[in-house]
Amino acid sequence: MPTLNYNKQNMKTLLFLIFPILTFAQTMEFEIQGHRGSRGLMPENTIPAFKKAIDLGVHTLELDVVISKDKKVVVSHDPFFNPNCTTDPSGKFIKKENQGNLYQLTYEEIKKYDVGLRGNKDYPEQQKMAVYKPLLEDMIRESEKYAKAKGVKPLKYNIEIKSEEKEYDISQPKVEEFSDLVYKVIIKQLPPKRVTLQSFDYNVLKFWHKQIEQKKYKSIALSALIEPFDNNEVQFNLDKLGFKPQIWSPYFAQATEKRVKELHELGIKVIPWTVNKREDMEKVKAVGCDGLITDYPDRAKGL
């Protein structure tokens, strides 16, 4: 049997052949995103929910942000308190008629409201605990520290700016100020390559795209969230958006094989929301989606 001569030239050739294979395998990894951390299991958008998602092996922490009266970036799905799970500082349950406006409260005031002790009737598996809405900077710091202690590879973050045009200057600042506040926190704490910025508000995505194009923001992946009851045709939304985002994030039932193929041909990844049943997870993977967003990262294990 001839002996292989592993000289430098042979090693270079071997690496040249192997590298594309390894790169291809990495790009083919099916991405699991923990929706609001792990909403089905822990109080949503709280540090315990993000730690649970890390324990369950997610690649990406998905979260939402709003702005407080004192211009802090708060991790919260809504610019008000959810009446399904919030208790006020006096111990009374928040109801729809008094759910408040976080944009009119300082963060110190927001912290006094508990969002976990009651649990959430819509998510019976959710663990009950005393917990409050964190700042984005605290959420990132604690998640990074926890992931490092667990020895997991660097996390990605998919941050949604919760924004509606009719709410500008009512429950949120205008797009420019909102975006600048969020960007400053991100860039201070994370490499841009580990962050995706998503929104249903195309004004937000257009602004970020413009800032990136003009080199005012560092390059961050942008994800277009698609409303299920609006026109969800690809070309219609691309025309409305005015540019190609890196990621397309539709309601999972609208991620058909045909649409996924169309988006892939445009060089756009497809990561649908919110996929909670195992059979649906397997379906979206089978039609070619690049990942999924779920309330139950435990159900996505092994995909």
Backbone as numpy.savetxt, mean C-alpha at the origin, in Angstrom:
# Nx Ny Nz CAx CAy CAz Cx Cy Cz
37.09 -38.36 -17.40 36.23 -37.15 -17.40 37.12 -35.91 -17.40
36.86 -34.96 -18.30 37.71 -33.76 -18.35 37.49 -32.87 -17.13
38.52 -32.20 -16.71 38.42 -31.29 -15.56 38.11 -29.89 -16.06
37.07 -29.27 -15.42 36.72 -27.91 -15.81 37.74 -26.94 -15.24
38.15 -26.00 -16.05 39.11 -25.00 -15.61 38.36 -23.73 -15.21
38.16 -23.56 -13.88 37.39 -22.42 -13.40 38.28 -21.19 -13.29
38.74 -20.70 -14.45 39.51 -19.46 -14.42 38.56 -18.27 -14.42
39.11 -17.08 -14.37 38.27 -15.87 -14.27 37.34 -15.72 -15.46
37.84 -16.08 -16.65 37.02 -15.92 -17.85 35.81 -16.85 -17.81
36.06 -18.12 -17.36 34.95 -19.07 -17.24 33.91 -18.58 -16.24
34.38 -18.04 -15.12 33.46 -17.54 -14.10 32.63 -16.38 -14.62
33.27 -15.49 -15.38 32.55 -14.36 -15.97 31.47 -14.85 -16.92
31.82 -15.86 -17.72 30.85 -16.42 -18.67 29.68 -17.04 -17.94
30.00 -17.79 -16.86 28.96 -18.46 -16.07 28.02 -17.43 -15.45
28.58 -16.39 -14.87 27.76 -15.34 -14.27 26.91 -14.63 -15.31
27.47 -14.43 -16.49 26.74 -13.78 -17.58 25.52 -14.60 -17.97
25.66 -15.93 -17.94 24.56 -16.81 -18.31 23.52 -16.92 -17.20
23.98 -16.94 -15.95 23.08 -17.14 -14.82 22.32 -15.88 -14.46
22.95 -14.71 -14.58 22.34 -13.46 -14.12 20.95 -13.21 -14.70
20.76 -13.35 -16.03 19.42 -13.11 -16.57 18.37 -14.06 -16.00
18.79 -15.31 -15.71 17.85 -16.29 -15.15 17.43 -15.86 -13.76
18.42 -15.44 -12.94 18.11 -14.98 -11.59 17.25 -13.74 -11.61
17.57 -12.82 -12.50 16.79 -11.58 -12.62 15.35 -11.89 -13.01
15.17 -12.79 -13.96 13.83 -13.17 -14.41 13.05 -13.79 -13.25
13.71 -14.66 -12.47 13.03 -15.30 -11.35 12.59 -14.27 -10.32
13.43 -13.25 -10.09 13.07 -12.22 -9.13 11.88 -11.41 -9.60
11.85 -11.08 -10.89 10.74 -10.27 -11.40 9.44 -11.05 -11.42
9.53 -12.38 -11.41 8.33 -13.21 -11.45 7.74 -13.48 -10.07
8.38 -12.98 -9.00 7.87 -13.22 -7.65 6.48 -12.61 -7.52
5.53 -13.41 -7.00 4.15 -12.95 -6.82 4.08 -12.15 -5.53
3.70 -10.89 -5.64 3.80 -9.95 -4.52 2.55 -9.96 -3.65
2.73 -10.22 -2.37 1.63 -10.18 -1.41 1.71 -8.88 -0.62
0.63 -8.09 -0.67 0.56 -6.84 0.07 -0.46 -6.97 1.20
-0.04 -6.61 2.40 -0.94 -6.65 3.56 -1.79 -5.40 3.60
-3.10 -5.54 3.32 -4.02 -4.41 3.24 -4.25 -3.80 4.62
-3.90 -2.53 4.74 -3.97 -1.81 6.02 -3.22 -2.62 7.09
-2.15 -3.26 6.65 -1.37 -4.14 7.52 -1.91 -5.55 7.41
-2.90 -5.84 8.23 -3.57 -7.14 8.21 -4.96 -6.96 8.81
-5.81 -6.19 8.13 -7.09 -5.76 8.68 -7.96 -6.91 9.18
-7.91 -8.04 8.52 -8.74 -9.16 8.94 -8.34 -9.76 10.26
-7.11 -9.46 10.71 -6.56 -10.12 11.89 -6.24 -9.17 13.04
-5.92 -7.92 12.71 -5.53 -6.92 13.71 -6.18 -5.58 13.37
-6.30 -4.67 14.35 -6.90 -3.36 14.05 -6.19 -2.68 12.88
-6.97 -2.26 11.90 -6.42 -1.78 10.64 -5.53 -0.55 10.79
-4.49 -0.50 9.95 -3.60 0.66 9.89 -2.98 1.03 11.23
-2.70 0.00 12.04 -2.01 0.22 13.32 -0.68 -0.52 13.29
0.22 -0.14 14.16 1.53 -0.79 14.18 1.42 -2.30 14.45
0.54 -2.76 15.37 0.39 -4.22 15.52 -0.06 -4.91 14.24
-0.88 -4.25 13.43 -1.34 -4.85 12.17 -0.19 -4.99 11.18
0.71 -4.03 11.16 1.86 -4.11 10.25 2.86 -5.16 10.73
3.04 -5.25 12.03 3.94 -6.29 12.57 3.39 -7.68 12.26
2.09 -7.85 12.39 1.46 -9.14 12.07 1.69 -9.49 10.60
1.53 -8.51 9.74 1.75 -8.74 8.30 3.19 -9.17 8.04
4.13 -8.56 8.74 5.54 -8.94 8.60 5.73 -10.38 9.06
5.11 -10.74 10.18 5.19 -12.11 10.69 4.69 -13.12 9.65
3.69 -12.71 8.87 3.06 -13.60 7.90 3.75 -13.58 6.54
4.83 -12.83 6.44 5.67 -12.91 5.25 5.28 -12.06 4.07
4.52 -10.97 4.29 4.17 -10.12 3.15 5.43 -9.47 2.57
5.34 -9.14 1.30 6.43 -8.40 0.65 6.26 -6.90 0.85
4.98 -6.48 0.96 4.66 -5.05 0.95 3.61 -4.73 2.01
3.81 -3.62 2.72 2.81 -3.11 3.65 1.99 -2.05 2.93
0.68 -2.29 2.83 -0.22 -1.34 2.18 -0.90 -0.52 3.26
-0.98 0.79 3.06 -1.54 1.68 4.08 -2.11 2.93 3.45
-2.83 3.69 4.27 -3.47 4.93 3.82 -3.01 6.07 4.73
-2.96 7.28 4.18 -2.57 8.42 5.00 -3.52 9.60 4.82
-3.69 10.33 5.93 -4.47 11.57 5.95 -3.62 12.61 6.68
-4.13 13.84 6.77 -3.38 14.93 7.40 -4.15 15.49 8.58
-3.44 15.74 9.67 -4.06 16.33 10.87 -4.03 17.86 10.79
-4.67 18.48 11.76 -4.72 19.95 11.81 -3.33 20.57 11.90
-2.43 19.89 12.63 -1.07 20.41 12.79 -0.10 19.85 11.74
-0.68 19.42 10.60 0.08 19.02 9.40 0.96 17.78 9.61
0.49 16.88 10.44 1.16 15.60 10.61 0.55 14.59 9.65
1.38 13.67 9.15 0.90 12.61 8.25 0.50 11.42 9.11
-0.81 11.16 9.15 -1.39 10.13 10.03 -1.80 8.92 9.20
-1.50 7.73 9.71 -1.91 6.50 9.03 -3.37 6.22 9.38
-4.25 6.41 8.40 -5.69 6.24 8.61 -6.36 6.09 7.26
-7.34 5.19 7.18 -8.04 5.00 5.91 -8.93 6.18 5.59
-9.50 6.79 6.63 -10.46 7.88 6.43 -10.03 9.13 7.17
-10.49 10.30 6.72 -10.19 11.53 7.45 -11.19 11.75 8.60
-11.77 10.66 9.09 -12.69 10.69 10.23 -12.51 9.39 11.01
-13.15 9.29 12.17 -13.07 8.08 12.98 -14.12 7.07 12.53
-13.70 5.84 12.35 -14.60 4.76 11.91 -15.55 4.40 13.05
-16.87 4.58 12.87 -17.81 4.27 13.95 -17.90 2.78 14.28
-17.34 1.93 13.43 -17.35 0.49 13.70 -16.34 0.05 14.75
-15.34 0.91 15.01 -14.25 0.42 15.87 -13.64 1.47 16.79
-14.19 2.69 16.84 -13.52 3.76 17.59 -14.22 4.07 18.90
-13.41 4.31 19.93 -13.88 4.73 21.25 -13.27 6.09 21.56
-14.08 7.04 22.02 -13.55 8.38 22.28 -12.79 8.42 23.62
-12.12 9.53 23.94 -11.30 9.58 25.16 -12.07 9.34 26.45
-13.39 9.55 26.43 -14.19 9.32 27.64 -14.69 7.88 27.73
-14.39 7.06 26.71 -14.81 5.67 26.73 -16.10 5.40 25.98
-16.67 6.43 25.35 -17.92 6.25 24.60 -17.62 5.81 23.17
-18.53 5.00 22.63 -18.39 4.55 21.25 -18.69 5.70 20.29
-17.83 5.85 19.31 -18.08 6.84 18.26 -19.21 6.34 17.37
-20.11 7.26 17.02 -21.21 6.93 16.10 -21.05 7.77 14.83
-21.82 7.42 13.82 -21.67 8.09 12.53 -21.87 9.60 12.64
-22.79 10.01 13.50 -23.09 11.44 13.60 -22.01 12.24 14.32
-21.07 11.56 15.00 -20.00 12.31 15.68 -18.63 11.72 15.38
-18.44 11.30 14.11 -17.17 10.66 13.75 -16.03 11.64 13.49
-16.36 12.93 13.49 -15.31 13.95 13.48 -14.62 14.15 12.14
-13.60 15.01 12.17 -12.81 15.37 11.00 -11.36 15.47 11.47
-10.53 14.51 11.08 -9.15 14.47 11.56 -8.36 15.70 11.13
-8.77 16.32 10.05 -8.08 17.52 9.55 -8.33 18.72 10.46
-9.31 18.58 11.36 -9.61 19.65 12.31 -9.12 19.31 13.72
-8.36 18.21 13.84 -7.83 17.79 15.14 -6.30 17.71 15.07
-5.64 18.08 16.15 -4.19 17.88 16.21 -3.90 16.40 16.40
-2.66 16.01 16.12 -2.35 14.59 16.29 -2.45 14.17 17.75
-2.09 15.04 18.67 -2.21 14.71 20.09 -3.66 14.43 20.46
-4.59 15.13 19.83 -6.02 14.86 20.06 -6.43 13.53 19.42
-5.95 13.27 18.22 -6.29 12.03 17.50 -5.82 10.81 18.29
-4.63 10.89 18.88 -4.04 9.77 19.63 -4.88 9.33 20.82
-5.74 10.20 21.30 -6.55 9.88 22.49 -7.72 8.96 22.17
-7.99 8.75 20.89 -9.10 7.89 20.47 -8.57 6.47 20.23
-9.24 5.50 20.83 -8.84 4.10 20.66 -9.53 3.51 19.43
-8.77 2.73 18.65 -9.33 2.16 17.41 -9.22 0.63 17.37
-9.03 0.01 18.56 -8.88 -1.44 18.56 -9.60 -2.21 19.64
-9.94 -1.56 20.74 -10.55 -2.28 21.87 -11.90 -2.90 21.53
-12.67 -2.23 20.70 -14.01 -2.72 20.36 -13.98 -3.87 19.36
-12.86 -4.04 18.68 -12.84 -4.96 17.56 -13.58 -4.34 16.39
-13.93 -5.16 15.41 -14.66 -4.67 14.24 -15.61 -5.77 13.79
-16.91 -5.48 13.87 -17.92 -6.50 13.57 -17.79 -7.07 12.16
-17.20 -6.31 11.25 -17.04 -6.80 9.88 -15.88 -7.79 9.75
-15.03 -7.85 10.79 -13.85 -8.73 10.75 -13.77 -9.49 12.08
-14.57 -10.55 12.21 -14.66 -11.27 13.49 -13.36 -11.90 13.96
-12.41 -12.14 13.06 -11.12 -12.72 13.46 -10.16 -11.66 14.00
-10.55 -10.39 13.89 -9.65 -9.31 14.29 -9.46 -9.31 15.80
-8.20 -9.28 16.22 -7.87 -9.28 17.64 -8.19 -7.92 18.27
-8.78 -7.94 19.47 -9.10 -6.70 20.17 -7.92 -6.27 21.02
-7.62 -4.98 20.98 -6.51 -4.44 21.78 -6.61 -2.92 21.84
-6.00 -2.35 22.86 -5.93 -0.89 22.97 -4.84 -0.39 22.02
-5.24 0.48 21.09 -4.28 0.96 20.09 -4.80 2.24 19.45
-3.91 3.06 18.92 -4.30 4.33 18.30 -3.71 4.44 16.90
-4.16 5.45 16.17 -3.65 5.70 14.81 -2.22 6.25 14.90
-1.26 5.62 14.22 0.12 6.11 14.30 0.42 7.18 13.25
1.48 7.90 13.49 2.04 8.77 12.45 2.74 7.89 11.41
2.80 8.36 10.18 3.51 7.62 9.13 4.97 7.41 9.52
5.62 8.44 10.06 7.04 8.30 10.40 7.25 7.24 11.48
6.32 7.15 12.44 6.44 6.14 13.49 6.15 4.74 12.94
5.16 4.65 12.06 4.82 3.36 11.45 6.01 2.80 10.67
6.66 3.65 9.88 7.82 3.20 9.09 8.96 2.79 10.02
9.26 3.63 10.99 10.37 3.34 11.90 10.16 2.01 12.64
8.96 1.81 13.18 8.68 0.59 13.93 8.65 -0.65 13.03
8.13 -0.50 11.83 8.08 -1.63 10.89 9.48 -2.02 10.45
10.32 -1.02 10.16 11.69 -1.29 9.75 12.48 -1.97 10.87
12.30 -1.47 12.08 13.01 -2.05 13.23 12.56 -3.49 13.47
11.25 -3.73 13.36 10.71 -5.08 13.60 11.18 -6.05 12.51
11.14 -5.61 11.27 11.56 -6.46 10.16 13.04 -6.82 10.28
13.85 -5.85 10.67 15.29 -6.11 10.84 15.53 -7.12 11.94
14.79 -6.98 13.05 14.94 -7.92 14.17 14.51 -9.33 13.79
13.53 -9.41 12.88 13.04 -10.72 12.42 13.91 -11.31 11.32
14.83 -10.52 10.79 15.72 -11.01 9.75 15.08 -11.14 8.39
14.02 -10.38 8.13 13.37 -10.46 6.82 14.02 -9.47 5.86
13.86 -9.74 4.56 14.46 -8.84 3.58 13.72 -7.51 3.56
14.33 -6.45 3.04 13.72 -5.12 3.09 12.28 -5.09 2.58
11.43 -4.46 3.37 10.01 -4.34 3.04 9.79 -3.28 1.97
8.66 -3.43 1.27 8.18 -2.36 0.41 6.94 -1.75 1.06
6.64 -0.53 0.67 5.50 0.21 1.23 4.65 0.74 0.10
3.36 0.45 0.16 2.41 0.96 -0.83 1.50 1.94 -0.10
1.75 3.23 -0.29 1.10 4.28 0.49 0.02 4.96 -0.34
-1.21 4.90 0.17 -2.31 5.56 -0.53 -2.60 6.93 0.07
-2.60 7.93 -0.78 -3.08 9.25 -0.37 -4.60 9.25 -0.53
-5.29 9.33 0.61 -6.76 9.35 0.60 -7.21 10.76 0.22
-7.76 10.87 -0.96 -8.05 12.21 -1.47 -9.28 12.20 -2.37
-10.11 13.21 -2.19 -11.27 13.44 -3.07 -11.33 14.92 -3.38
-11.58 15.25 -4.62 -11.58 16.65 -5.03 -12.58 17.48 -4.24
-13.74 16.91 -3.94 -14.78 17.66 -3.22 -14.40 17.91 -1.75
-13.34 17.23 -1.27 -12.92 17.37 0.13 -11.71 18.29 0.31
-11.19 18.84 -0.80 -10.04 19.74 -0.67 -10.38 20.90 0.27
-9.49 21.15 1.22 -9.64 22.22 2.22 -10.81 22.01 3.18
-11.40 20.81 3.16 -12.47 20.48 4.11 -11.97 19.40 5.08
-11.66 18.22 4.52 -11.11 17.15 5.35 -9.67 16.81 4.97
-9.11 17.61 4.10 -7.73 17.38 3.64 -7.18 18.65 3.02
-5.85 18.79 2.97 -5.29 19.91 2.22 -5.39 19.65 0.72
-5.11 20.67 -0.06 -5.08 20.47 -1.51 -3.92 19.53 -1.88
-3.97 19.03 -3.10 -3.05 17.99 -3.56 -1.58 18.36 -3.35
-1.20 19.58 -3.70 0.20 19.98 -3.64 0.74 19.91 -2.21
0.01 20.49 -1.27 0.46 20.48 0.12 0.43 19.07 0.69
-0.65 18.34 0.44 -0.79 16.96 0.90 0.40 16.13 0.42
0.69 16.23 -0.86 1.78 15.45 -1.46 3.14 15.81 -0.86
3.40 17.09 -0.71 4.69 17.52 -0.16 4.89 17.00 1.27
3.83 17.03 2.07 3.92 16.53 3.44 4.25 15.04 3.47
3.60 14.28 2.60 3.84 12.83 2.53 5.24 12.54 1.99
5.61 13.24 0.93 6.92 13.01 0.29 8.06 13.25 1.27
7.95 14.30 2.07 9.03 14.63 3.02 9.25 13.51 4.03
8.16 12.88 4.47 8.29 11.77 5.42 8.93 10.56 4.74
8.44 10.24 3.54 8.97 9.09 2.80 10.46 9.23 2.56
10.86 10.36 2.02 12.24 10.53 1.56 13.22 10.60 2.73
12.72 10.98 3.89 13.55 11.05 5.09 13.84 9.65 5.64
12.92 8.70 5.39 13.02 7.41 6.08 13.24 6.19 5.19
12.99 6.31 3.89 13.05 5.13 3.04 13.74 5.41 1.70
14.41 4.40 1.13 14.88 4.53 -0.25 13.66 4.58 -1.17
13.60 5.50 -2.12 12.42 5.62 -2.99 12.06 4.33 -3.72
13.06 3.48 -4.01 12.79 2.26 -4.77 11.93 1.27 -3.99
11.78 1.49 -2.68 10.95 0.59 -1.87 9.55 1.14 -1.63
9.21 2.20 -2.33 7.92 2.87 -2.09 7.10 2.95 -3.37
5.79 2.69 -3.22 4.81 2.97 -4.26 3.82 3.97 -3.69
3.43 4.94 -4.51 2.41 5.91 -4.12 1.17 5.61 -4.94
0.04 5.38 -4.27 -1.20 5.05 -4.97 -2.31 6.02 -4.58
-3.29 6.15 -5.48 -4.46 6.98 -5.17 -5.56 6.72 -6.18
-6.80 6.92 -5.72 -7.95 6.93 -6.63 -8.09 8.31 -7.28
-7.50 9.32 -6.64 -7.58 10.70 -7.12 -6.49 10.92 -8.16
-6.88 11.01 -9.42 -5.90 11.17 -10.50 -5.15 12.49 -10.41
-5.74 13.49 -9.75 -5.01 14.75 -9.55 -3.74 14.52 -8.73
-3.83 13.61 -7.76 -2.67 13.26 -6.94 -1.60 12.60 -7.80
-2.00 11.60 -8.58 -1.04 10.87 -9.42 -0.40 11.78 -10.47
-1.21 12.65 -11.06 -0.67 13.59 -12.06 0.37 14.52 -11.43
0.08 14.98 -10.21 1.00 15.89 -9.54 2.32 15.18 -9.23
2.26 13.96 -8.70 3.48 13.21 -8.40 4.27 12.93 -9.67
3.57 12.55 -10.74 4.25 12.29 -12.01 4.99 13.54 -12.49
4.33 14.68 -12.39 4.94 15.94 -12.82 6.17 16.27 -11.96
6.04 16.10 -10.65 7.17 16.40 -9.75 8.36 15.49 -10.03
8.08 14.22 -10.32 9.15 13.27 -10.64 9.80 13.62 -11.98
8.96 13.95 -12.97 9.48 14.32 -14.30 10.37 15.56 -14.21
10.00 16.50 -13.35 10.76 17.74 -13.20 11.90 17.63 -12.18
12.12 16.41 -11.68 13.20 16.12 -10.73 13.02 16.83 -9.38
11.78 17.23 -9.08 11.51 17.83 -7.78 11.27 16.76 -6.73
10.78 15.60 -7.16 10.66 14.41 -6.32 11.59 13.35 -6.91
12.14 12.52 -6.05 12.88 11.36 -6.54 11.90 10.36 -7.15
12.42 9.47 -7.98 11.56 8.53 -8.70 10.92 7.52 -7.75
9.60 7.54 -7.71 8.80 6.63 -6.88 7.74 6.02 -7.78
7.53 4.71 -7.67 6.52 4.03 -8.49 5.13 4.57 -8.17
4.31 4.75 -9.21 2.95 5.26 -9.05 1.95 4.17 -9.43
0.89 4.06 -8.64 -0.12 3.04 -8.86 -1.50 3.69 -8.98
-2.18 3.40 -10.09 -3.52 3.94 -10.32 -4.55 2.98 -9.73
-5.25 3.44 -8.70 -6.35 2.67 -8.14 -7.59 2.92 -8.99
-8.29 1.84 -9.35 -9.42 1.95 -10.26 -10.72 1.66 -9.53
-11.64 2.64 -9.56 -12.95 2.45 -8.93 -13.74 1.39 -9.69
-14.37 0.44 -8.97 -15.07 -0.65 -9.66 -16.32 -0.23 -10.42
-16.95 0.88 -10.00 -18.21 1.28 -10.63 -18.03 2.39 -11.66
-16.79 2.84 -11.84 -16.50 3.80 -12.90 -16.10 3.05 -14.16
-15.86 3.77 -15.23 -15.35 3.16 -16.45 -13.95 2.62 -16.15
-13.80 1.29 -16.21 -12.50 0.72 -15.87 -11.72 0.22 -17.08
-12.10 0.70 -18.27 -11.35 0.34 -19.47 -9.95 0.96 -19.41
-8.98 0.22 -19.86 -7.59 0.64 -19.74 -7.32 1.95 -20.46
-7.65 2.04 -21.75 -7.31 3.23 -22.53 -8.03 4.46 -22.01
-9.27 4.30 -21.58 -10.03 5.43 -21.03 -9.28 6.02 -19.83
-8.82 5.16 -18.94 -8.14 5.64 -17.74 -6.75 6.18 -18.03
-6.06 5.58 -18.99 -4.75 6.11 -19.38 -4.88 7.50 -19.99
-5.92 7.70 -20.80 -6.16 9.02 -21.40 -6.48 10.04 -20.31
-7.26 9.62 -19.34 -7.65 10.50 -18.23 -6.44 10.85 -17.36
-5.57 9.87 -17.18 -4.39 10.05 -16.34 -3.30 10.85 -17.06
-3.13 10.59 -18.35 -2.15 11.33 -19.14 -0.75 10.76 -19.13
-0.55 9.63 -18.49 0.75 8.96 -18.50 0.54 7.50 -18.11
1.59 6.69 -18.28 1.52 5.27 -17.92 2.07 5.07 -16.51
1.22 4.66 -15.57 1.73 4.36 -14.23 2.48 3.03 -14.24
3.28 2.81 -13.24 4.00 1.53 -13.15 3.06 0.38 -12.77
2.00 0.72 -12.03 1.10 -0.31 -11.50 -0.35 0.08 -11.72
-1.16 -0.92 -12.04 -2.62 -0.78 -12.22 -3.27 -1.59 -11.10
-4.13 -0.96 -10.32 -4.70 -1.64 -9.16 -6.23 -1.59 -9.20
-6.85 -2.58 -9.87 -8.31 -2.61 -9.99 -8.93 -3.47 -8.89
-10.25 -3.41 -8.77 -10.98 -4.38 -7.95 -10.71 -5.75 -8.56
-10.48 -6.75 -7.70 -9.94 -8.03 -8.20 -10.81 -8.71 -9.25
-12.15 -8.55 -9.16 -13.03 -9.23 -10.11 -12.88 -8.65 -11.52
-12.30 -7.46 -11.63 -12.12 -6.82 -12.94 -10.72 -7.05 -13.52
-9.94 -7.84 -12.82 -8.61 -8.20 -13.33 -8.74 -9.47 -14.18
-9.30 -9.30 -15.37 -9.49 -10.44 -16.27 -8.20 -10.78 -16.99
-8.13 -11.98 -17.53 -6.92 -12.39 -18.26 -6.65 -11.46 -19.44
-7.71 -11.07 -20.14 -7.57 -10.17 -21.29 -7.01 -8.82 -20.87
-7.55 -8.28 -19.77 -7.11 -6.96 -19.32 -5.68 -7.01 -18.77
-5.36 -8.07 -18.06 -4.00 -8.22 -17.55 -3.00 -8.29 -18.70
-3.35 -9.04 -19.74 -2.48 -9.16 -20.91 -2.29 -7.79 -21.58
-3.39 -7.04 -21.70 -3.34 -5.70 -22.30 -2.39 -4.79 -21.52
-2.49 -4.84 -20.20 -1.65 -4.00 -19.35 -0.19 -4.43 -19.40
0.04 -5.73 -19.40 1.42 -6.22 -19.48 2.08 -5.82 -20.80
1.30 -5.81 -21.87 1.85 -5.39 -23.17 2.25 -3.91 -23.16
1.64 -3.16 -22.24 1.98 -1.74 -22.08 3.11 -1.54 -21.06
3.56 -2.65 -20.47 4.63 -2.58 -19.47 4.15 -2.17 -18.09
2.85 -2.41 -17.82 2.25 -2.02 -16.53 1.95 -3.27 -15.71
2.39 -3.29 -14.46 2.08 -4.40 -13.56 0.63 -4.30 -13.08
0.06 -5.44 -12.70 -1.33 -5.48 -12.22 -1.37 -6.09 -10.82
-1.81 -5.29 -9.85 -1.93 -5.76 -8.47 -3.32 -5.37 -7.95
-4.29 -6.30 -8.00 -5.67 -5.97 -7.63 -5.91 -5.94 -6.12
-7.01 -5.29 -5.76 -7.48 -5.23 -4.38 -8.91 -5.79 -4.32
-9.46 -6.00 -3.18 -8.87 -6.55 -1.97 -9.28 -8.02 -1.99
-8.32 -8.93 -2.10 -8.57 -10.33 -2.40 -8.47 -11.14 -1.11
-9.62 -11.61 -0.60 -9.63 -12.22 0.73 -9.93 -13.72 0.76
-10.46 -14.27 -0.32 -10.72 -15.71 -0.36 -9.58 -16.41 -1.10
-9.19 -17.56 -0.58 -8.07 -18.29 -1.18 -8.34 -18.61 -2.65
-9.57 -19.02 -2.97 -9.86 -19.37 -4.37 -9.73 -18.17 -5.30
-10.08 -16.97 -4.79 -9.92 -15.76 -5.59 -8.45 -15.39 -5.75
-7.68 -15.62 -4.70 -6.24 -15.38 -4.78 -5.61 -16.24 -5.88
-6.02 -17.50 -5.91 -5.48 -18.41 -6.92 -5.91 -18.01 -8.32
-7.15 -17.47 -8.43 -7.65 -17.02 -9.74 -6.85 -15.84 -10.27
-6.62 -14.83 -9.41 -5.90 -13.64 -9.90 -4.46 -13.99 -10.26
-3.89 -14.94 -9.55 -2.55 -15.39 -9.93 -2.59 -16.13 -11.26
-3.62 -16.95 -11.45 -3.73 -17.75 -12.68 -3.92 -16.89 -13.93
-4.59 -15.73 -13.79 -4.81 -14.87 -14.97 -3.60 -13.98 -15.25
-2.56 -14.08 -14.42 -1.32 -13.37 -14.72 -1.03 -12.13 -13.90
-1.85 -11.85 -12.87 -1.57 -10.68 -12.03 -0.19 -10.82 -11.37
0.40 -9.68 -11.06 1.75 -9.65 -10.50 1.76 -9.76 -8.98
0.59 -9.67 -8.38 0.48 -9.75 -6.93 -0.95 -9.47 -6.54
-1.18 -9.28 -5.24 -2.52 -8.95 -4.76 -2.43 -8.23 -3.43
-3.53 -7.55 -3.09 -3.66 -6.86 -1.81 -4.73 -7.60 -1.01
-4.43 -7.96 0.24 -5.38 -8.75 1.02 -5.43 -8.33 2.49
-6.62 -8.50 3.09 -6.79 -8.29 4.53 -6.25 -9.47 5.33
-6.06 -10.60 4.65 -5.68 -11.84 5.32 -4.39 -12.41 4.72
-3.25 -11.87 5.09 -1.99 -12.39 4.54 -1.77 -13.87 4.87
-2.39 -14.36 5.95 -2.24 -15.77 6.30 -2.84 -16.68 5.22
-3.89 -16.22 4.56 -4.55 -17.01 3.53 -3.76 -17.01 2.21
-2.81 -16.12 2.10 -2.03 -16.01 0.85 -0.72 -16.79 0.92
-0.45 -17.41 2.04 0.82 -18.12 2.19 0.93 -19.25 1.17
2.10 -19.34 0.55 2.35 -20.42 -0.40 1.94 -20.13 -1.82
1.39 -18.93 -2.09 0.98 -18.61 -3.46 2.22 -18.45 -4.36
